[in-house]
Amino acid sequence: MNLNCFTYKKETFTCKKCNWTGKGDELSFGEFSEKFSIVDLDCPKCFELILSWIAPTREEVKEWKANNNNEPTDWDNLIY
């Protein structure tokens, strides 16, 4: 699986703690470190950490959109 901050909503996840299973768009935003731009996504049932990543840069958002037919992302506000 090529999981990243642009594709996670379409992927299926299972929580190791409570066995919740669902799509990435159902995950809850957890902690966010502004200093390091780290985003955590938590289980919507028990709030266990499911995944985290470093938020993309403006250049990464522009590149993703250019290579994916200008598909909308959660990060579009970074490029304006």
C-alpha positions in Angstrom: 0.0 0.0 0.0 1.4 3.4 -1.0 -0.2 5.3 1.9 0.3 9.1 2.1 -1.5 12.2 3.2 -3.2 12.5 -0.2 -4.6 8.9 -0.5 -5.4 7.8 3.1 -9.1 8.6 2.9 -9.6 5.9 0.3 -7.8 3.2 2.3 -9.2 0.8 4.9 -7.8 0.7 8.4 -8.2 -1.5 11.4 -7.6 -0.3 15.0 -5.3 -2.7 16.8 -6.8 -1.7 20.2 -10.6 -2.1 19.6 -10.8 -3.7 16.1 -12.8 -0.9 14.5 -12.5 -1.1 10.7 -13.3 1.7 8.3 -12.1 4.1 5.7 -9.5 6.7 6.3 -12.1 9.5 5.8 -13.7 8.2 9.1 -10.5 8.7 11.2 -10.4 11.5 13.7 -7.7 14.2 13.7 -5.6 13.8 16.9 -2.6 15.7 17.9 -1.0 18.2 15.6 2.5 19.5 16.1 2.8 22.9 14.5 6.5 23.0 15.2 7.2 19.8 13.3 4.0 19.8 11.1 3.1 16.2 12.3 -0.5 15.1 11.8 -2.0 12.2 13.9 -5.1 10.4 12.9 -6.9 8.4 15.5 -9.5 5.6 15.7 -13.0 7.3 15.8 -14.2 4.7 18.3 -11.4 4.5 21.0 -9.1 7.4 19.9 -6.1 5.1 19.6 -3.4 6.4 17.2 -3.8 4.8 13.7 -1.2 6.7 11.7 0.7 9.9 11.5 2.8 11.8 9.0 4.5 15.0 8.3 2.2 17.5 6.5 3.2 18.2 2.9 5.0 21.3 1.8 3.4 23.7 -0.8 5.7 22.2 -3.4 4.5 18.7 -2.6 0.9 19.7 -2.8 1.5 21.4 -6.2 3.4 18.4 -7.5 0.6 15.9 -6.3 -2.1 18.0 -8.0 -0.1 18.3 -11.2 0.4 14.6 -11.4 -3.2 13.7 -10.3 -5.5 15.7 -12.6 -5.7 18.6 -10.1 -7.6 16.3 -7.7 -8.7 18.2 -4.6 -6.8 17.5 -1.4 -7.0 18.5 2.3 -4.0 20.6 1.7 -5.1 22.9 -1.1 -5.1 25.9 1.1 -1.3 25.6 1.3 -0.8 26.5 -2.3 -2.8 29.7 -2.4 
